Amino acid sequence: SAVISQKPSRDICQRGTSLTIQCQVDSQVTMMFWYRQQPGQSLTLIATANQGSEATYESGFVIDKFPISRPNLTFSTLTVSNMSPEDSSIYLCSARQGRETQYFGPGTRLLVL
Amino acid sequence: GQNIDQPTEMTATEGAIVQINCTYQTSGFNGLFWYQQHAGEAPTFLSYNVLDGLEEKGRFSSFLSRSKGYSYLLLKELQMKDSASYLCAVRSPGGGNKLTFGTGTQLKVEL
């Protein structure tokens, strides 16, 4: 199984600033994804991180707000730009390894003041 | 569009059996996943079904009927540590075979 780590684990940020979240997988994976989970709610897919090309965003999410990089098969970053209190959430990195499994990182808990 | 329904909450007794249902209407189907999520933690993979029938894995079993758009997760010999949120997710072809999650079922196991 793949082990996923994220940095930072949590942060408190000021309105208008940006935060970059890093995701590292301990083995090569085929797909990487970024999800958001609002308190007490389920997971919403932000985008699929594509290696060496632009990420594929879901409806309601745009590159200017959530730029994503994936320079290789084991690493990705998500930036939350120009933050507002509505961006307070848990951001989760996820990776697929093979057909039948998809794993999640421990999440980054973001609070925007 | 994608629509995945689960009960919001369930309560069961330690040692009992509980069944958590999930119904879905999605544009395409390429597998159904169940995850367990304890409060403040990341989701943990429990099971994957792509063909009809029952998959058993220890105390947990998962069933799928593709024609009915229906799945359930069966938890046997409930333990207090099974108190958690259980998430049903459907994978759809295209767009990287992304997972779409239901709202989750909060299970409380009582003495």
Interface residues (C-beta under 8 A of the other chain):
Chain A: M31 F33 Q41 S42 L43 T44 L45 T48 N50 T56 E58 L92 S94 R96 R99 E100 T101 Q102 Y103 F104 G105 P106 G107
Chain B: G31 F33 Y35 E41 A42 P43 T44 F45 Y48 V50 L87 A89 G95 G96 N97 K98 L99 T100 F101 G102 T103 G104
